Amino acid sequence: MNPSYTTDADTPNDMQVDSDEYMNDVDSKDDVAIIDPDELGPRADEFETMIETVLTPLPELPPTLEIKTHTWEIENWKDLPRRTKGPIFYAGGHPWRVLMFPNGNNVDYVSFYLEHGYEESELPEDFTCCVQFGLVLWNPEAPWVFATHTAHHRFTKEEGDWGFTRFVELRKLWAQPYDESGYYLAPGQKASMTAYVKVVKDETGVLWHNFNNYDSKKETGFVGLKNQGATCYLNSLIQSLYFTNAFRKAVYQIPTQDEETLQNSAYTLQRLFYQLQSSTNAVGTNELTKSFGWETRHIFEQQDVQELSRKLMERMEEKMKGTDAENVLPKLFCGKVRTYISCINVNYESRRVEDYWDIQLNVHGNKDIEASFQDYVQVEVMDGENQYFAGDEFKLQDANKGVIFESFPDVLHLQLKRFQYDIDRDAMMKINDRYEFPETFDAAPYLADDADKSESWVYQLHGVLVHSGDLNAGHYYAFIKPTKDGWFYKYDDDRVTKATLREVLEDNFGGEYIQSNGQVMKVRSKVVLRQNSAYMLVYIRQSRVDNVLLPVTEEDIPSHLQKKLDEEAALREARKKEREEQHLYLGVRVVTDDTFREHGGTDLTYFDRSPNDDPAAARVYRYLRKSNVADLAKTIAEDTGVDPRRIRLWGMVNRQNKTVRPDSPLTDLHMTVEEAHSRMSGSKGADLRLWAEIAENLDADGEAIWPATPGQTGSPKTDLIILFLKHFDIERQTLNGAGHIYISRERKVEDLVPAILKKMGWPEKLPTGEKTQLKLYEEIKPSMIEPMKGKQSLKAAELQDGDIVCFQLADGKSESDSSTLNSTITNSTVTNSSFTNSSQSIISSKSTPMTTPMRSDISSSAMTMTSDRSSLSRISSDRIETAPAYYDFLVHKRDVKFWPMDTTSGLETFTLVLNSKYSYDQVAARVGDALGVDPTHLRFTTINATSGKPKVIVKRGQGQNLQSILNPPYSTFSNNNQRNDSLYYEVLDMSLQELDTKKSIKLMWVSEGVTKTDNYEILVAKSGNVEDVIAALIKKAGIDDEAKGGPIRLYEVHNHKIHKQLSRDYLVNSISDYVNIMAERIPEDEIGEQDSSDIIPAFHFQGEPSKAHGNPFRFRLIPKEPFSETKKRLEKRTGMKGKNFEKIKFAVVKRSSYSKPQYITDDQILDELVTSEDDLLGLDHVDRSRSIRNGAQDLFLK
């Protein structure tokens, strides 16, 4: 158990509360109060007074169940045993006593602890008691002399004692007086120990809990969400929406049965909600964030909760269109607000009604949400010089200007503006002012007079989302009330705990930190402010609470969702069981005749491949370690359809040359699989690797007849060895296994020929009478394929069991056309007795080739796509003619997938089999041949392994080859995160050589006002200027030239604001690669305009100028033009029409008051409001661009 440090007003930080080991070596000062009898002050025998001194108010303010005082008279101090227990007394229904170490617990201090008084056999299993206690050691003859320490602790079965190892130094007990009057603390080895015990109520079940082995589901019935890195803000929002039951039910109604993909955010949200509803452990949000399109870096960036909430709502609203839940979200979360200007003296009013999904309330300058609402709807009187222009009929009039709510939604989201721009610091800051919010409030006073008030507008608190920390670093959590009349619960990532109303309200008001004694905390005379405060409140209309918090039952959950997740849970449970039982099983991989026949590579198989993907892969079994070899042979026989008596298993071992070959047969069929694995010292892998030999010769009893094998105990001595055969088919350009043979090591290499011919079913003589001739090679290892000498003995050639012989017809002609074969190895006359054939003949496979090889020196016309599977035999001169050359191809073979960079180009994705030694030009030649394009116009780009996006353009260099392109020789983080099997390709309009003289300019062409944008990448001569960029843009975009369509200008844009206009002679090389370039036609009213003071830069923002978005533009000012007329020009300039334009609020944004835009009324004159060249025209409206952010740009959901 972990020790905790507890202090009181008299003993700061020098007091140690210890664990049951009672050990503490930390030095500390004792805390002894010496009171002169003539002075006023507490006496230790005045117990009621001492209670107030010792048991000070606790920060948590828990209700008191009972306070008990008990005094133990200690005598004969030095004669007491090392551990001395005081008398038992009762408090809160539990027995207690003081534990004393009279001579110290391994320290020079007397040690005292409070412990429960239960005997071990009587201690309740679920014993828990929260206690504040104080221990006072005092002189019974002079009770004003005492020492005291206080603490609080959650006593449990595991932590049954708590107290103070260093209570008072031993030397200060009776060895010396405390003051000049000569009083001692324990004179005559006698003293009194009074225990003050306050048992408090554990309202939440977690008071002073250490959370070891805490189970949220068991304690609260709810589970939390795992934090991926910095996703606590997401977790708090998701929990709030989950417990808005009507929202959860509506999400379940989204039809996802035909789109059960983790890219569908509605489906992943359904899965998350179902897991929160059914899981016993904390749930992860990885699937949800991946469906948003977020990458790892987004997981570690805290985002704006309000923005995330709005975008998530928009996404779900889109998904609900056309379903039964189509109107649920607007009804739940959407209200209406009216902006008005009402004349005081005449009957004239201008109003605009808008929807809202949340309300942003000012915190600064307001004490509570009611004050914020009053601030929100306060009326501004427009009089004097600020009179309102009420049209030609009424002219200028005094008027009231303001906003008022026409309705509030059933679920009201209040965004508290805790983060605002500080002009003095020129930065965003968190506002920690005290700001109160009630458990219920009446919203009726903030409704318009003509609003429907027939039903109560009282709202009750449902959720409080809290931010703890400052602007740059912090933590988010939520307090939510899942039911109408139940408790609030704290949802802090993966932990859920019950919460008191004080924790929900008072603790999250912010402001000054008030200590338990009622005093304001100060550090160096500076007031300490709370770091945790509410930033979002969720209220539910009381009259609609039953409709919002309606039950969500099993019937509401989509059946396909339940089925899918139940299947996944069953699979996880099966995998868990498999992991738990893994030590009982051994993996077994078996090479059979069938797999060897399909194998087209080196060795007998590729052990790292799955038989589900490759028919040549070894068969895989998960077998009990204690099962015997005979049982394993039966299993393999059943799997292959062979009589078990015909199967003999050979152990395969790793050779020093890094090949894996059969070594010796397993003759003891009764030994266990585990014993067989351990005896094969050459097999160091985790799996047991075997070759299954099948016999065709049986005796009269049906038992297999095996050729004698050297090394078998009790078997006759023999010189037979087993060799594996591979056939290189020149015509098909394939390599395949061709079975195995037994032959004497004393025979010559040329004696292999008749055995091979018999196994392949080929004639010994051609129709011309000539002997069939073969070329033979030994496959020593993948990079070492050596020709065999016909006259050399197999012994001299150092052949042994498990070696591989590769053969091919001598001149590469087809097996059916052997009339012109040249003599390479003479087919000697050999009798049947000269070699032993096990009769396991395998006919040469006529199956489709698995790979299509290419030499590094062949022409581009020989390029073949894997999907085509056509043979290279179509161009005979390009064929690989020898087995060694084919093996070299296998070593350097790479399957590379090529993806078109431009998915709209109509070009296809395809895979090529290439040689890793190919140069850039050879790769381009092969790709060009496949596409039918000029290879000099091809450019390749590597691919990000995580996102699948383009990474780095491949530079064409003489030292560059396919191996170094896909696997860069140097190791950095950037190229480690690169796919090594794929490339993007582009077909350029020019050769790469010409491209080197160009500079790539990425720009955005803005048309139709500023509403339509098209992105282009333009190549311009590095020596060119903006004039050349414009000419290239006209050609690339296919737009009218300047003579016909009007002049074009270019801007540099930063953060959605115009930085500067580029002159037409501005050099291309001076344009940075890291700026955004925007191009547009110059409006007619600006053509020829010389005075820049008549032009104002304009930009779009949402709510705050710091949240810029959209395409900026320049706008001409006209003197004395009322803004009502200016808006008509703005509508034409922006291209925004109808309701979209009507929802825009226009403001002048000044550098001196950037965070406080000056909103413009129709009667004001824009030209007069603009007083500086730095002033901007701001268009305040919702950002609907949904652009994917890069870096620190706006949050997005894919």
Secondary structure as UniProt FT lines:
FT   TURN            9..10
FT   STRAND          17..18
FT   TURN            20..21
FT   STRAND          32..34
FT   TURN            37..38
FT   TURN            44..45
FT   HELIX           47..54
FT   TURN            59..60
FT   STRAND          64..74
FT   HELIX           77..79
FT   STRAND          84..85
FT   STRAND          89..91
FT   TURN            92..93
FT   STRAND          94..101
FT   TURN            102..103
FT   STRAND          109..116
FT   TURN            120..122
FT   TURN            125..126
FT   STRAND          128..139
FT   TURN            140..141
FT   STRAND          142..156
FT   STRAND          161..169
FT   HELIX           170..172
FT   TURN            180..181
FT   HELIX           187..189
FT   STRAND          191..200
FT   TURN            207..208
FT   TURN            212..213
FT   HELIX           216..220
FT   HELIX           232..242
FT   HELIX           245..252
FT   TURN            257..258
FT   TURN            262..263
FT   HELIX           265..278
FT   HELIX           286..291
FT   TURN            292..293
FT   HELIX           296..299
FT   HELIX           305..320
FT   TURN            321..322
FT   TURN            324..327
FT   HELIX           328..333
FT   STRAND          335..343
FT   STRAND          349..356
FT   STRAND          359..362
FT   TURN            364..365
FT   HELIX           369..376
FT   STRAND          380..382
FT   HELIX           384..386
FT   STRAND          388..389
FT   HELIX           391..394
FT   STRAND          396..397
FT   STRAND          399..407
FT   STRAND          411..417
FT   STRAND          419..422
FT   TURN            423..426
FT   STRAND          427..430
FT   STRAND          440..442
FT   HELIX           444..446
FT   TURN            449..450
FT   STRAND          458..469
FT   STRAND          474..480
FT   STRAND          488..492
FT   TURN            493..494
FT   STRAND          495..499
FT   HELIX           501..504
FT   HELIX           506..508
FT   TURN            516..517
FT   STRAND          522..523
FT   TURN            524..525
FT   STRAND          526..527
FT   STRAND          532..541
FT   HELIX           542..544
FT   HELIX           545..548
FT   HELIX           554..556
FT   HELIX           559..580
FT   HELIX           582..584
FT   STRAND          585..591
FT   HELIX           593..598
FT   TURN            607..608
FT   TURN            611..613
FT   TURN            615..616
FT   STRAND          619..624
FT   TURN            625..626
FT   HELIX           629..640
FT   HELIX           644..646
FT   STRAND          647..654
FT   TURN            656..657
FT   STRAND          660..665
FT   TURN            669..670
FT   HELIX           673..679
FT   TURN            681..682
FT   STRAND          688..694
FT   TURN            700..701
FT   TURN            710..711
FT   TURN            713..714
FT   STRAND          720..729
FT   TURN            730..733
FT   STRAND          734..744
FT   TURN            745..746
FT   HELIX           749..751
FT   HELIX           752..760
FT   TURN            767..768
FT   STRAND          774..781
FT   TURN            782..783
FT   STRAND          784..787
FT   TURN            790..791
FT   TURN            794..798
FT   TURN            801..802
FT   STRAND          803..809
FT   TURN            810..811
FT   TURN            815..816
FT   TURN            819..820
FT   HELIX           832..834
FT   TURN            856..857
FT   HELIX           860..862
FT   TURN            866..868
FT   HELIX           872..874
FT   HELIX           876..878
FT   HELIX           883..892
FT   STRAND          893..900
FT   TURN            903..904
FT   STRAND          910..915
FT   TURN            916..917
FT   HELIX           920..931
FT   HELIX           935..937
FT   STRAND          938..944
FT   TURN            945..947
FT   STRAND          950..953
FT   TURN            958..959
FT   HELIX           962..966
FT   HELIX           973..976
FT   STRAND          982..987
FT   HELIX           992..995
FT   TURN            996..997
FT   STRAND          998..1007
FT   TURN            1008..1011
FT   STRAND          1012..1021
FT   TURN            1022..1023
FT   HELIX           1026..1037
FT   HELIX           1042..1045
FT   STRAND          1048..1054
FT   TURN            1055..1056
FT   STRAND          1057..1062
FT   TURN            1064..1065
FT   HELIX           1068..1070
FT   TURN            1073..1074
FT   STRAND          1076..1081
FT   HELIX           1084..1086
FT   TURN            1087..1088
FT   HELIX           1092..1094
FT   STRAND          1095..1101
FT   TURN            1105..1106
FT   STRAND          1108..1116
FT   TURN            1119..1120
FT   HELIX           1123..1134
FT   HELIX           1138..1142
FT   STRAND          1145..1149
FT   HELIX           1151..1153
FT   TURN            1154..1155
FT   STRAND          1158..1159
FT   TURN            1162..1163
FT   HELIX           1166..1169
FT   TURN            1173..1174
FT   STRAND          1176..1180
FT   TURN            1191..1192
//
